[in-house]
Amino acid sequence: MSDTNLTKDVLIGTWAWGSGYNGAAMVFGKKTDEDTLKQSFEEAVKRGFLKWDTAAVYGMGSCEKLLGNLMEGREDIYISTKFFPGKKYKEGALTKSFAESMERLKRDSADLFWIHVPKNLEANIKEAIPLMKEGKIKSLGISNVSLQHIKTAEATLAKEGLKLGAVQNHFSLIRNDQQPIIDYCNSNGIMYCAYMVLEQGALSGHYSAEKHFPTFSMRNFLFPKSKFKKIEGLLSVMKEIADRYGIDPSQIPILWVIAKGAVPIVGITKPSHATKLAEAMNVNLSDEEIALIEEEAGKTGIRQQGSWEPQ
């Protein structure tokens, strides 16, 4: 049973859990030990966070395997994972990736299965359709996409009497260009999920130009010291609002994303991260606070973008 009355939809992200290539050390500059991740999982579940997001490329399967071990026997856990297509369509690749993901996750089906990037989108969707009809993919999502990609996916699925379940794009206070897509999704029964809402920790309030990311990490490459100086005003306003509600500053960008009509994907690597998230779930930002945060975010002049994203 949850000891927190969660009123907002959140996915718990595990990008920082994997090891090896494209794992935690490479992307985030550090790796959390498995015992701490186990404690984090248990605390999150106790707090009522039962929806979890992962991907085959997070540590090249190591993240899925760890999460699979932790949630074994827990049928109440909602699982979301992803297939990363190659540049050229390869028949059977999605089906093979799905089967391998399910083996690592110790599941027969995925509550939500994503096509991670829109390469050969229509062909990959068509390959996913039999899995959807068999009930192995309960809902299909597409990630890193434009509005046109969404409409193409809808049309392809509609021919088979199926619907697109979800869209997942980069959306944050310093990547605030998604509202038309969010509104379209919400108007058409498609869940919009926002990733990198904290910009891999840059918007958490726990880093600065003086206390910045590990040097040898992807996130330091994407967000160097010079950018931290540009967001000082934004971080200051975030802290003021957080103090007003008695919550951690890291929760303000998350609450902002929720207020904009999106479902945030929130990464956790410590039990305290789950606790802080739970403490913020009953807070609703005012229109004035939202406007103030957006004004400060606009002053930064930053439009943050990952190296893997389409322009």
VEXGULO-453263 format. One record per residue: x, y, z of N, C-alpha, C in turn. Coordinates in pm, whole numbers, padded with zeros to 5 digits, always signed. Example, Ala and Ser with C-alpha at 12.3 -4.5 7.8 and 13.67 -1.06 7.14 Angstrom:
+01319-00569+00780+01230-00450+00780+01320-00330+00780 +01285-00225+00708+01367-00106+00714+01290+00003+00787 
***
This chain:
+00084-00121+00000+00000+00000+00000+00087+00125+00000 +00044+00226-00070+00114+00354-00072+00085+00432+00055 +00186+00503+00106+00161+00589+00222+00146+00734+00179 +00134+00755+00047+00117+00889-00006+00002+00890-00105 -00080+00990-00097-00193+01001-00189-00149+01073-00315 -00105+00996-00414-00053+01056-00537-00169+01099-00626 -00168+01223-00665-00274+01277-00750-00222+01312-00889 -00095+01298-00911-00035+01335-01039+00033+01214-01102 +00027+01207-01234+00086+01095-01306+00235+01122-01329 +00318+01027-01293+00463+01039-01306+00519+00904-01348 +00618+00906-01437+00695+00786-01468+00831+00799-01401 +00878+00691-01339+01010+00693-01277+01112+00646-01379 +01210+00730-01407+01310+00700-01509+01433+00631-01452 +01495+00546-01535+01610+00467-01489+01732+00482-01581 +01739+00593-01653+01851+00613-01746+01984+00606-01672 +01988+00652-01549+02113+00658-01473+02144+00528-01398 +02076+00419-01434+02095+00294-01363+02191+00198-01433 +02197+00203-01563+02272+00102-01638+02423+00115-01624 +02493+00011-01667+02639+00012-01665+02692-00010-01806 +02821+00011-01826+02881-00012-01956+02851+00099-02055 +02850+00065-02184+02829+00163-02288+02690+00227-02275 +02688+00361-02285+02565+00438-02271+02500+00417-02134 +02584+00383-02038+02536+00363-01902+02558+00484-01815 +02540+00466-01685+02543+00577-01590+02677+00652-01589 +02788+00579-01586+02919+00643-01579+02946+00727-01703 +02909+00675-01818+02933+00746-01944+02845+00870-01956 +02717+00856-01923+02622+00966-01942+02625+01065-01827 +02626+01012-01704+02613+01098-01587+02744+01119-01510 +02845+01040-01542+02975+01059-01477+02990+00986-01346 +02890+00907-01309+02899+00828-01185+02801+00714-01192 +02827+00610-01114+02742+00492-01111+02699+00467-00967 +02570+00451-00947+02517+00421-00815+02520+00271-00792 +02561+00229-00672+02568+00085-00644+02429+00024-00642 +02423-00104-00672+02295-00173-00688+02214-00176-00559 +02280-00182-00444+02207-00184-00318+02129-00054-00299 +02192+00058-00334+02125+00188-00323+02009+00198-00422 +02029+00145-00542+01921+00145-00641+01804+00058-00594 +01835-00053-00529+01731-00139-00474+01651-00063-00368 +01721+00007-00280+01655+00087-00178+01569+00197-00241 +01621+00255-00350+01548+00361-00420+01419+00307-00480 +01430+00190-00542+01312+00125-00600+01208+00097-00492 +01252+00042-00382+01160+00006-00274+01093+00130-00214 +01169+00237-00198+01113+00360-00142+01011+00421-00239 +01044+00420-00367+00953+00476-00467+00822+00398-00470 +00832+00266-00470+00712+00182-00474+00630+00203-00347 +00697+00211-00233+00626+00235-00107+00551+00367-00111 +00610+00463-00180+00548+00596-00192+00437+00600-00297 +00418+00489-00367+00309+00483-00464+00349+00506-00608 +00479+00515-00635+00526+00535-00773+00544+00398-00837 +00445+00356-00912+00442+00221-00967+00469+00216-01117 +00487+00332-01181+00511+00337-01325+00659+00364-01352 +00724+00271-01423+00869+00278-01443+00904+00278-01591 +01003+00361-01625+01046+00378-01764+01192+00339-01779 +01222+00260-01881+01359+00220-01909+01377+00210-02060 +01486+00150-02106+01511+00135-02250+01620+00032-02272 +01616-00031-02388+01717-00131-02422+01857-00070-02428 +01866+00057-02470+01999+00119-02485+02053+00180-02356 +01976+00181-02249+02028+00232-02121+02125+00127-02065 +02253+00152-02085+02353+00053-02043+02347-00074-02124 +02290-00062-02245+02280-00173-02339+02224-00299-02274 +02107-00283-02212+02036-00395-02152+02058-00413-02004 +02165-00356-01949+02195-00376-01807+02090-00311-01717 +02034-00199-01762+01932-00131-01684+01804-00215-01679 +01762-00266-01793+01643-00350-01797+01660-00473-01708 +01777-00533-01712+01802-00654-01634+01792-00625-01484 +01850-00513-01442+01845-00476-01300+01701-00449-01257 +01629-00373-01339+01490-00341-01306+01406-00468-01306 +01432-00559-01397+01360-00685-01402+01377-00765-01275 +01499-00768-01223+01525-00840-01098+01451-00776-00981 +01448-00643-00980+01385-00572-00868+01233-00587-00869 +01173-00590-00986+01026-00593-00990+00970-00734-01011 +01057-00834-01003+01012-00972-01023+00903-01007-00923 +00793-01059-00974+00680-01095-00889+00587-00980-00855 +00621-00860-00903+00537-00743-00876+00452-00712-00999 +00337-00770-01007+00250-00750-01123+00185-00612-01124 +00197-00540-01011+00138-00406-01004+00228-00300-01064 +00349-00338-01104+00442-00243-01164+00412-00227-01312 +00391-00102-01352+00368-00065-01493+00505-00043-01556 +00532-00112-01667+00665-00102-01727+00661-00044-01868 +00750+00051-01890+00766+00119-02018+00911+00100-02063 +00930+00047-02185+01066+00033-02236+01068+00063-02386 +01187+00059-02447+01201+00115-02583+01290+00031-02674 +01262+00044-02802+01343-00014-02909+01411+00100-02985 +01543+00087-03004+01617+00191-03077+01647+00140-03218 +01577+00192-03319+01596+00143-03456+01726+00191-03519 +01775+00115-03614+01895+00155-03687+01861+00253-03799 +01965+00300-03867+01945+00397-03975+01861+00338-04088 +01883+00211-04117+01806+00143-04220+01712+00043-04154 +01593+00031-04211+01498-00064-04155+01548-00206-04175 +01545-00283-04067+01584-00423-04072+01466-00506-04023 +01410-00583-04112+01293-00662-04076+01323-00754-03958 +01236-00753-03861+01253-00839-03744+01329-00778-03629 +01394-00662-03652+01476-00601-03547+01392-00558-03427 +01276-00496-03455+01190-00453-03344+01138-00573-03267 +01095-00675-03337+01042-00794-03273+01148-00861-03186 +01270-00867-03237+01381-00928-03163+01414-00844-03039 +01419-00713-03056+01450-00624-02944+01343-00636-02836 +01216-00643-02878+01106-00656-02783+01123-00785-02701 +01149-00895-02769+01164-01024-02700+01280-01020-02602 +01390-00959-02642+01507-00951-02553+01478-00862-02433 +01406-00753-02455+01369-00665-02344+01279-00737-02245 +01182-00812-02298+01091-00884-02209+01164-00991-02128 +01263-01054-02190+01342-01154-02118+01419-01090-02002 +01480-00974-02030+01555-00904-01925+01463-00852-01815 +01345-00807-01855+01250-00751-01759+01164-00858-01691 +01178-00982-01737+01102-01095-01682+00952-01072-01693 +00913-01026-01810+00772-00999-01839+00734-01063-01972 +00605-01090-01989+00554-01141-02116+00503-01028-02205 +00475-00913-02143+00420-00801-02219+00470-00670-02160 +00462-00565-02241+00500-00430-02198+00375-00345-02190 +00359-00273-02080+00246-00181-02069+00257-00070-02173 +00381-00029-02199+00407+00076-02298+00539+00044-02365 +00540+00037-02497+00661+00007-02573+00683+00118-02674 +00804+00172-02672+00836+00290-02753+00926+00257-02872 +00904+00329-02979+01004+00339-03087+01084+00464-03052 +01209+00441-03013+01289+00541-02943+01321+00665-03027 +01342+00647-03154+01364+00758-03247+01287+00728-03376 +01245+00831-03451+01157+00809-03567+01228+00769-03695 +01320+00674-03686+01386+00624-03806+01301+00512-03866 +01272+00524-03996+01187+00424-04063+01060+00401-03981 +00999+00511-03941+00891+00506-03844+00774+00419-03888 +00727+00440-04010+00610+00366-04057+00636+00216-04063 +00755+00178-04111+00789+00035-04122+00798-00029-03984 +00855+00042-03889+00868-00013-03754+00733-00022-03684 +00646+00076-03708+00511+00069-03651+00437-00053-03706 +00449-00076-03837+00382-00191-03898+00432-00322-03837 +00561-00326-03803+00615-00448-03741+00563-00465-03599 +00534-00353-03533+00483-00360-03394+00336-00402-03389 +00263-00383-03497+00118-00408-03497+00081-00551-03457 +00147-00655-03510+00111-00791-03465+00130-00810-03314 +00234-00751-03258+00259-00760-03114+00149-00688-03036 +00099-00579-03092-00011-00508-03029-00138-00593-03031 -00165-00654-03145-00286-00735-03159-00282-00860-03072 -00160-00909-03045-00144-01026-02957-00152-00987-02810 -00154-00857-02782-00159-00812-02644-00024-00806-02576 +00083-00829-02652+00217-00822-02592+00262-00677-02573 +00224-00592-02668+00243-00448-02652+00106-00390-02621 +00086-00348-02497-00045-00299-02457-00070-00157-02507 +00037-00081-02522+00027+00055-02576+00157+00087-02647 +00148+00151-02764+00267+00185-02842+00292+00334-02835 +00419+00370-02813+00458+00510-02809+00570+00540-02907 +00586+00668-02940+00696+00712-03026+00767+00828-02956 +00898+00834-02975+00979+00930-02901+01066+01014-02993 +01098+01135-02947+01182+01230-03023+01119+01263-03158 +00990+01300-03154+00913+01314-03277+00852+01453-03295 +00818+01481-03419+00748+01604-03456+00598+01576-03463 +00521+01682-03482+00377+01665-03497+00345+01582-03621 +00421+01600-03726+00398+01522-03848+00424+01374-03824 +00529+01342-03747+00555+01203-03712+00435+01142-03638 +00379+01220-03548+00264+01174-03470+00146+01142-03561 +00120+01232-03654+00007+01212-03745+00030+01092-03837 +00155+01073-03879+00189+00955-03960+00165+00827-03880 +00207+00827-03755+00188+00710-03669+00040+00682-03647 -00037+00788-03624-00181+00771-03603-00247+00709-03726 -00210+00760-03842-00271+00712-03967-00235+00566-03993 -00110+00530-03968-00064+00392-03989-00138+00296-03897 -00155+00334-03772-00222+00249-03675-00374+00243-03701 -00430+00355-03742-00575+00361-03766-00619+00262-03873 -00534+00235-03969-00566+00140-04076-00591+00000-04020 -00534-00026-03902-00551-00156-03837-00644-00148-03716 -00714-00035-03705-00807-00017-03594-00739+00005-03461 -00616+00057-03464-00538+00078-03342-00510+00226-03319 -00474+00260-03197-00447+00399-03163-00305+00415-03109 -00247+00532-03133-00119+00565-03074-00139+00595-02926 -00057+00535-02841-00076+00549-02697-00004+00666-02634 +00118+00696-02683+00198+00796-02611+00305+00857-02700 +00346+00976-02661+00457+01049-02723+00553+01088-02612 +00683+01074-02638+00783+01112-02539+00888+01201-02604 +00893+01327-02560+00990+01422-02613+01062+01494-02500 +01171+01558-02536+01247+01642-02443+01167+01770-02417 +01139+01794-02289+01060+01912-02252+01101+01958-02113 +01142+02083-02105+01184+02138-01975+01173+02290-01979 +01204+02352-01870+01201+02499-01864+01296+02562-01964 +01402+02492-02002+01496+02545-02101+01491+02465-02231 +01382+02396-02250+01347+02334-02379+01195+02344-02394 +01149+02467-02384+01005+02493-02377+00948+02527-02515 +00945+02425-02603+00892+02447-02737+00794+02337-02778 +00736+02272-02679+00655+02154-02705+00504+02174-02686 +00462+02293-02645+00321+02309-02609+00223+02272-02720 +00250+02308-02848+00156+02265-02953+00140+02113-02961 +00250+02040-02943+00244+01893-02946+00172+01840-02823 +00201+01899-02706+00134+01857-02583-00017+01876-02596 -00057+01992-02646-00199+02021-02662-00265+01925-02761 -00194+01896-02870-00248+01802-02970-00268+01664-02906 -00166+01619-02833-00175+01488-02768-00291+01482-02670 -00301+01582-02585-00408+01582-02486-00547+01591-02549 -00555+01652-02666-00684+01663-02736-00722+01535-02810 -00623+01446-02827-00647+01326-02907-00622+01196-02829 -00627+01206-02697-00616+01086-02615-00481+01020-02617 -00375+01098-02640-00239+01046-02644-00164+01100-02520 -00104+01012-02443-00027+01057-02327+00103+01122-02373 +00129+01244-02326+00256+01310-02358+00348+01298-02238 +00462+01233-02259+00563+01216-02154+00683+01306-02182 +00729+01375-02080+00842+01467-02093+00966+01406-02029 +01074+01396-02107+01199+01349-02047+01298+01465-02033 +01398+01444-01949+01499+01546-01916+01437+01673-01859 +01335+01655-01777+01269+01770-01715+01363+01845-01620 +01462+01775-01565+01562+01838-01479+01694+01859-01552 +01695+01835-01681+01816+01849-01763+01935+01776-01699 +01910+01648-01667+02011+01559-01610+02073+01616-01482 +01995+01697-01411+02040+01752-01283+02073+01900-01287 +02085+01959-01405+02119+02101-01415+02013+02189-01351 +01886+02145-01358+01776+02223-01301+01732+02171-01164 +01815+02088-01103+01778+02032-00973+01803+02130-00858 +01887+02230-00883+01924+02322-00776+02040+02273-00693 +02094+02158-00729+02204+02100-00651+02338+02111-00722 +02340+02173-00838+02464+02196-00912+02474+02343-00949 +02595+02387-00977+02620+02526-01015+02750+02534-01094 +02791+02655-01132+02918+02672-01203+03035+02628-01115 +03018+02643-00983+03124+02603-00890+03117+02453-00859 +02997+02404-00846+02976+02262-00818+02905+02202-00939 +02986+02168-01040+02927+02127-01167+02938+01977-01190 +02894+01934-01306+02891+01792-01339+03031+01732-01349 +03043+01600-01332+03172+01533-01353+03227+01565-01491 +03355+01594-01497+03419+01639-01623+03399+01539-01736 +03424+01412-01708+03415+01311-01813+03277+01246-01811 +03180+01322-01858+03043+01272-01866+02971+01342-01979 +02872+01274-02037+02795+01333-02145+02721+01458-02098 +02670+01455-01975+02593+01570-01929+02680+01693-01908 +02807+01675-01877+02897+01790-01867+02924+01850-02005 +02930+01763-02105+02947+01810-02242+02825+01891-02288 +02706+01843-02249+02582+01910-02289+02555+02035-02206 +02606+02038-02082+02576+02149-01993+02703+02190-01917 +02794+02263-01983+02919+02306-01920+02898+02420-01821 +03006+02461-01755+03000+02568-01654+02936+02695-01709 +02965+02728-01833+02914+02852-01892+02762+02857-01892 +02698+02743-01910+02552+02739-01909+02496+02754-01768 +02568+02700-01669+02522+02714-01531+02515+02861-01491 +02608+02939-01540+02607+03083-01508+02482+03150-01565 +02435+03100-01678+02318+03159-01742+02187+03125-01671 +02187+03019-01590+02062+02979-01525+02057+03016-01377 +02153+03096-01332+02157+03133-01189+02028+03202-01144 +01976+03293-01227+01853+03363-01192+01735+03268-01183 +01728+03173-01276+01621+03074-01277+01628+02987-01152 +01746+02941-01118+01763+02856-01000+01725+02931-00872 +01754+03060-00869+01721+03141-00752+01569+03152-00734 +01497+03176-00843+01352+03186-00838+01291+03051-00800 +01345+02944-00855+01298+02810-00820+01309+02785-00670 +01422+02825-00613+01443+02804-00469+01343+02885-00385 +01319+03008-00427+01223+03091-00354+01085+03026-00351 +01042+02975-00464+00910+02911-00472+00907+02781-00392 +01016+02704-00403+01024+02578-00329+01017+02602-00179 +01089+02703-00132+01089+02736+00011+00949+02773+00059 +00873+02837-00028+00737+02878+00005+00649+02757+00037 +00674+02646-00035+00593+02525-00016+00660+02422+00075 +00784+02447+00114+00855+02352+00198+00897+02226+00125 +00929+02241-00005+00973+02127-00085+01111+02154-00142 +01173+02053-00198+01306+02068-00255+01298+02143-00389 +01395+02231-00419+01393+02306-00546+01388+02217-00670 +01439+02097-00659+01437+02005-00773+01296+01970-00819 +01198+01992-00733+01061+01955-00767+00988+02062-00848 +01040+02183-00850+00972+02293-00920+00964+02268-01071 +01073+02228-01138+01060+02199-01282+00966+02083-01309 +00959+01988-01219+00869+01873-01235+00723+01919-01225 +00694+02002-01125+00558+02054-01108+00519+02145-01224 +00616+02216-01278+00590+02303-01394+00549+02217-01514 +00621+02108-01539+00589+02018-01650+00448+01963-01634 +00411+01923-01513+00277+01871-01487+00173+01979-01517 +00202+02102-01474+00109+02213-01496+00088+02241-01644 +00186+02207-01726+00177+02232-01870+00104+02118-01943 +00058+02017-01870-00020+01910-01931+00058+01788-01972 +00180+01773-01921+00265+01660-01957+00288+01568-01837 +00325+01445-01865+00362+01349-01762+00515+01346-01754 +00573+01390-01643+00718+01393-01633+00778+01255-01609 +00893+01232-01670+00973+01113-01640+01084+01161-01546 +01081+01113-01424+01170+01164-01320+01269+01055-01280 +01397+01080-01305+01499+00983-01268+01528+00984-01119 +01543+00867-01061+01584+00859-00921+01699+00761-00907 +01795+00793-00821+01907+00703-00792+01929+00690-00641 +01851+00764-00562+01861+00758-00416+01721+00750-00357 +01705+00684-00242+01574+00682-00177+01520+00823-00150 +01609+00917-00120+01566+01055-00091+01501+01121-00212 +01539+01079-00332+01477+01135-00453+01329+01100-00458 +01296+00976-00421+01156+00934-00418+01080+01008-00309 +01145+01028-00195+01081+01099-00084+01049+01243-00123 +01145+01311-00184+01125+01450-00226+01015+01462-00330 +01010+01365-00421+00906+01366-00524+00768+01348-00461 +00759+01256-00368+00631+01232-00301+00584+01355-00223 +00678+01423-00160+00644+01541-00081+00587+01654-00166 +00620+01654-00295+00577+01763-00384+00446+01734-00457 +00397+01611-00448+00284+01571-00531+00152+01639-00498 +00140+01697-00380+00017+01767-00346+00028+01918-00368 +00140+01961-00426+00162+02104-00453+00118+02137-00595 +00046+02247-00611+00009+02298-00742+00062+02440-00756 +00145+02464-00856+00199+02598-00877+00088+02692-00924 +00095+02817-00879-00003+02917-00921+00031+02968-01060 -00066+03032-01125-00041+03090-01257+00070+03194-01250 +00073+03270-01140+00176+03374-01124+00314+03311-01110 +00322+03201-01036+00451+03133-01019+00499+03073-01150 +00406+03014-01225+00442+02957-01355+00494+03066-01449 +00427+03179-01452+00469+03291-01538+00606+03341-01497 +00632+03351-01367+00760+03400-01318+00873+03304-01355 +00849+03175-01337+00950+03075-01372+00981+03081-01522 +00877+03090-01603+00897+03093-01748+00969+03220-01791 +00941+03330-01724+01011+03455-01755+01160+03440-01729 +01195+03383-01614+01336+03364-01581+01402+03264-01675 +01329+03161-01711+01383+03061-01804+01411+03125-01940 +01321+03213-01983+01340+03283-02110+01463+03371-02111 +01495+03429-01997+01612+03517-01987+01743+03443-02006 +01743+03312-01985+01867+03235-01999+01914+03230-02144 +01817+03241-02238+01852+03232-02380+01892+03093-02424 +01866+02993-02341+01908+02856-02371+01793+02776-02432 +01823+02703-02537+01733+02599-02588+01814+02470-02585 +01799+02395-02479+01882+02277-02457+01841+02163-02549 +01941+02095-02604+01913+01985-02697+02017+01876-02683 +01970+01752-02681+02061+01638-02676+02122+01611-02813 +02239+01551-02813+02310+01522-02938+02236+01420-03023 +02148+01341-02961+02074+01236-03031+01942+01286-03092 +01903+01408-03057+01771+01459-03097+01774+01516-03239 +01661+01503-03309+01649+01574-03437+01639+01723-03411 +01674+01805-03506+01671+01950-03487+01528+01997-03464 
***
